[in-house]
Every structure is written in structure tokens, then in C-alpha cells.
Amino acid sequence: MFGYSRADMARYIVDNRANTMKNPNGYWRGKPITADDYLNARMIADPMSILDCDIPVDGSVALVLTSTERARDLAQKPALLTGFSAGTHPAPYGMPMTLEDIWTGCEQVGQRLWEATGMGPGDLDTAQVYDGFSPFVFLWLEGLGVVPRGDGLAFLRDGEASLTGRLPCNTGGGALGEGRLHGMTQLAEAVIQVTDRGGERQVQGASVSIAAISNGLTKATGFIF
């Protein structure tokens, strides 16, 4: 539709694995990959290879919620939840999803989130977006309004989502690298970034982070920390 090829995704996959290498909890920590590794990976359903699919893991995440007043008195720097939104766009005709459905659903979550918080894509310092399959990353970026429809893969291809890029994405490796915890991977990393606990992968000056969960359809959610 937009003239891309699998090679255009290689930069993001390699950058994402590099982020994972800086995450002590990363499943693929210690196992770097190259663009050639990605392009020659075992095909699952063309153009999706095994490296475009997340890795299921056993793990857990706990987020402690309290009032702002109490959080300010705690020893650990708090992450303030600015707002959240939930999607209600269903997949029609019993189909799991289509490209158009994902776009529409992600846009709905994004629009509701910006309305709820009074913020916009330009306020973000990092983006932790669901990546059960790699295309969800650029589809969320498009749906949230970071880039227009069709420009998301170019954003990844040009390194704008790397740790030193315009909007670092999935800074801990996401579900592709750290492991699939059904959205908790993204939530935890968003909190880590805004509380300056990212260590090697910390984005300097990161004060606003988004976590976008699921595929954009009903029950997809967005959070701003």
C-alpha cells in the first residue's frame, strides 16, 4: 500500500534487541541480532517472520496505586498517572481484525486519551506500545497521531524510535524482547522511564511516557504517566 518492504522493519527490530540488551529482565538479553539475522529469519506468514512475533514468558509485574499526597512522602520517586482511555471499536463480521480496524481503534484510544489528559503526541518523551507482533508498533504510532497514516514504518526505518531517536519506543525491549506479559511490560517500562530508573536504557529527561496496550480493538487501553 505504501511501498515498504521487510527491509524497512529491520532497523527497528535490531534497535529493539539493543534495548533488550540493556534490560536485566530481558528474555533476549545477551543475544544481539543484525539486520541480516532479521531478513533471513524463519518465515511464519509472509512478511511476518519468527522475529516479528513476541516471546511468551513466565513473569509478573506489580504496580502500587496510592494518592498523590501519599506518594510524595514515599522513599521511591512516584510516577503520576495523568490519565487513561479505553477503546470500544469492535472487529466487525466476526473477523479477528483488519488493518482498517486497527487504525480506527488505535485512533479512538488516542483521541480519547488526548481529550482526557489535555496533552498530545508532541508531549511524549517515550512510547511503550503493544508489540505482540511488530506491525502493531508503527500502527500505534500512527493511531496515536505521532505520525500520519502510512508514515509509521518510515519512522522506525529511520531510527526515530531508537533510544537516541525523536521518540524512543519500547525502551526495555517490549514484548518482542523482554517478553509478553499482556501489556504489563509496557506499563512497567513507562513507570521506569518517568521515575528515572532505566539504568543503561534510561532516556535522559523523560518526564512523560505513554503505555498503549493491545491491538486497538475493544478493551485496548492507553495510559499517560
C-alpha positions as CSV (number, residue, x, y, z in Angstrom):
1,M,0.0,0.0,0.0
2,F,2.8,2.4,0.9
3,G,5.7,0.8,-1.0
4,Y,7.6,-0.6,2.0
5,S,9.5,-3.9,2.2
6,R,10.6,-6.2,5.0
7,A,14.0,-4.5,5.0
8,D,12.3,-1.3,6.2
9,M,11.4,-3.1,9.5
10,A,15.0,-4.4,10.1
11,R,16.3,-1.2,11.8
12,Y,13.6,-1.3,14.4
13,I,14.0,-5.0,15.2
14,V,17.7,-4.5,15.6
15,D,17.3,-1.4,17.8
16,N,14.7,-3.1,19.9
17,R,17.0,-6.0,20.6
18,A,19.7,-3.5,21.5
19,N,17.3,-2.0,24.1
20,T,16.7,-5.5,25.4
21,M,20.4,-6.0,25.9
22,K,20.3,-3.1,28.4
23,N,17.3,-4.6,30.4
24,P,18.3,-7.0,33.2
25,N,14.8,-8.6,32.8
26,G,15.1,-9.0,29.0
27,Y,14.4,-12.6,27.8
28,W,16.8,-12.0,24.8
29,R,19.4,-10.1,26.9
30,G,22.9,-11.2,25.7
31,K,21.7,-12.2,22.3
32,P,22.1,-9.4,19.8
33,I,20.9,-9.6,16.2
34,T,21.8,-7.9,12.9
35,A,19.7,-6.8,10.0
36,D,20.7,-9.9,8.1
37,D,19.5,-12.1,11.0
38,Y,16.1,-10.4,10.7
39,L,15.9,-10.7,6.9
40,N,16.9,-14.3,7.0
41,A,14.7,-15.3,9.9
42,R,12.3,-18.2,9.6
43,M,9.1,-17.1,7.9
44,I,5.8,-17.7,9.7
45,A,3.3,-15.9,7.4
46,D,5.0,-13.7,4.8
47,P,6.0,-11.0,5.5
48,M,6.0,-12.0,9.2
49,S,9.0,-13.9,10.5
50,I,9.7,-15.5,13.8
51,L,11.4,-12.3,14.9
52,D,8.2,-10.3,14.3
53,C,6.5,-12.3,17.0
54,D,6.8,-11.7,20.7
55,I,8.1,-14.3,23.2
56,P,5.8,-15.8,25.8
57,V,7.4,-15.8,29.3
58,D,6.5,-16.6,32.9
59,G,6.7,-13.3,34.9
60,S,4.8,-10.8,37.0
61,V,4.5,-7.1,37.5
62,A,3.0,-5.2,40.4
63,L,2.1,-1.5,40.3
64,V,1.2,0.1,43.7
65,L,-1.5,2.8,43.4
66,T,-2.0,5.5,46.0
67,S,-2.9,9.1,46.3
68,T,-0.5,11.8,45.0
69,E,-0.2,13.2,48.5
70,R,0.9,9.9,50.0
71,A,3.2,9.1,47.0
72,R,5.2,12.3,47.6
73,D,6.1,11.1,51.0
74,L,7.4,7.7,49.9
75,A,11.1,6.9,49.5
76,Q,10.7,5.9,45.8
77,K,10.1,8.7,43.3
78,P,6.5,8.3,42.1
79,A,5.1,8.1,38.6
80,L,1.9,10.2,38.4
81,L,-0.9,8.8,36.3
82,T,-2.1,11.7,34.3
83,G,-5.0,9.9,32.5
84,F,-6.1,6.9,30.7
85,S,-8.6,5.8,27.9
86,A,-10.2,2.6,26.7
87,G,-11.2,1.6,23.2
88,T,-14.6,0.2,22.2
89,H,-14.1,-0.3,18.5
90,P,-15.2,-3.9,17.7
91,A,-14.0,-6.1,14.9
92,P,-16.9,-6.5,12.5
93,Y,-18.3,-9.6,10.9
94,G,-16.6,-11.9,13.5
95,M,-13.1,-11.2,12.0
96,P,-10.3,-11.0,14.5
97,M,-9.0,-7.7,13.0
98,T,-8.2,-5.9,9.8
99,L,-5.7,-3.2,9.1
100,E,-8.5,-0.6,8.9
101,D,-9.9,-1.8,12.2
102,I,-6.6,-1.5,13.9
103,W,-6.1,2.0,12.6
104,T,-9.6,3.1,13.7
105,G,-9.3,1.5,17.1
106,C,-5.8,3.0,17.8
107,E,-7.1,6.4,16.7
108,Q,-10.1,6.1,19.0
109,V,-7.9,5.2,22.0
110,G,-5.5,8.1,21.2
111,Q,-8.2,10.7,20.7
112,R,-9.9,9.8,24.0
113,L,-6.5,9.8,25.8
114,W,-5.6,13.3,24.5
115,E,-9.1,14.6,25.4
116,A,-8.8,13.1,28.9
117,T,-5.3,14.5,29.6
118,G,-5.2,17.7,27.6
119,M,-2.0,16.5,26.1
120,G,-0.9,15.5,22.6
121,P,1.7,13.4,20.8
122,G,4.2,16.2,20.9
123,D,4.3,16.0,24.7
124,L,5.7,12.4,24.8
125,D,9.2,11.6,25.7
126,T,8.9,7.8,25.3
127,A,6.3,5.5,23.9
128,Q,5.7,2.0,25.3
129,V,3.4,0.4,22.8
130,Y,2.0,-3.1,22.4
131,D,4.1,-5.3,20.2
132,G,2.6,-8.8,20.2
133,F,3.5,-8.6,16.5
134,S,5.9,-6.0,15.2
135,P,3.5,-4.1,12.9
136,F,1.5,-3.0,16.0
137,V,4.4,-0.7,16.9
138,F,4.0,1.6,13.8
139,L,0.2,1.2,13.7
140,W,0.0,2.5,17.3
141,L,2.4,5.4,16.4
142,E,0.1,6.3,13.5
143,G,-3.1,5.8,15.5
144,L,-1.8,8.0,18.4
145,G,-1.0,10.8,15.9
146,V,2.8,10.7,16.4
147,V,3.0,10.3,12.6
148,P,0.3,10.3,9.8
149,R,-1.1,7.1,8.5
150,G,1.5,5.4,6.3
151,D,4.5,7.1,7.9
152,G,4.9,4.8,10.9
153,L,7.3,2.3,9.3
154,A,9.4,5.1,7.8
155,F,9.7,6.5,11.4
156,L,11.0,3.1,12.6
157,R,13.2,2.6,9.5
158,D,14.9,6.0,10.0
159,G,15.8,5.2,13.7
160,E,13.4,7.8,15.2
161,A,12.2,5.1,17.7
162,S,15.7,4.2,18.9
163,L,17.0,5.3,22.3
164,T,18.6,8.4,20.7
165,G,15.7,9.0,18.3
166,R,12.9,11.5,18.2
167,L,10.6,9.3,20.3
168,P,12.3,6.2,21.9
169,C,9.9,3.3,21.7
170,N,9.7,0.1,23.8
171,T,12.9,1.2,25.6
172,G,13.1,-2.1,27.6
173,G,12.6,-4.3,24.5
174,G,8.8,-4.6,24.8
175,A,7.1,-8.0,24.4
176,L,9.4,-8.8,21.5
177,G,12.5,-8.6,23.6
178,E,11.7,-8.6,27.3
179,G,8.7,-10.9,27.0
180,R,5.0,-10.9,26.7
181,L,3.2,-10.0,29.9
182,H,0.0,-8.9,28.2
183,G,0.6,-5.2,28.5
184,M,2.3,-5.1,31.9
185,T,5.6,-5.0,30.1
186,Q,4.6,-1.6,28.6
187,L,3.1,-0.3,31.8
188,A,6.1,-1.1,33.9
189,E,8.6,0.4,31.4
190,A,6.6,3.6,31.2
191,V,6.8,3.9,35.0
192,I,10.5,3.1,35.0
193,Q,11.3,5.8,32.4
194,V,9.4,8.7,34.1
195,T,10.9,7.7,37.5
196,D,14.5,7.7,36.1
197,R,15.1,4.0,36.9
198,G,16.0,2.8,33.4
199,G,19.8,2.4,34.0
200,E,21.6,1.9,30.7
201,R,18.4,2.4,28.7
202,Q,17.2,5.5,30.5
203,V,16.0,8.3,28.2
204,Q,17.5,11.4,29.6
205,G,14.9,14.0,30.7
206,A,12.0,11.6,30.1
207,S,9.1,13.0,32.1
208,V,6.1,11.9,30.0
209,S,5.6,8.3,28.8
210,I,2.7,6.6,27.2
211,A,1.7,2.9,27.5
212,A,-0.6,1.6,24.8
213,I,-2.0,-1.9,25.3
214,S,-3.5,-4.5,22.9
215,N,-4.3,-4.2,19.2
216,G,-6.6,-1.2,19.2
217,L,-9.8,-3.1,19.2
218,T,-12.3,-3.3,22.1
219,K,-10.6,-3.3,25.5
220,A,-7.4,-1.7,24.1
221,T,-6.2,1.0,26.6
222,G,-3.8,3.9,26.8
223,F,-2.1,5.5,29.8
224,I,-0.1,8.6,30.3
225,F,2.5,8.7,33.1
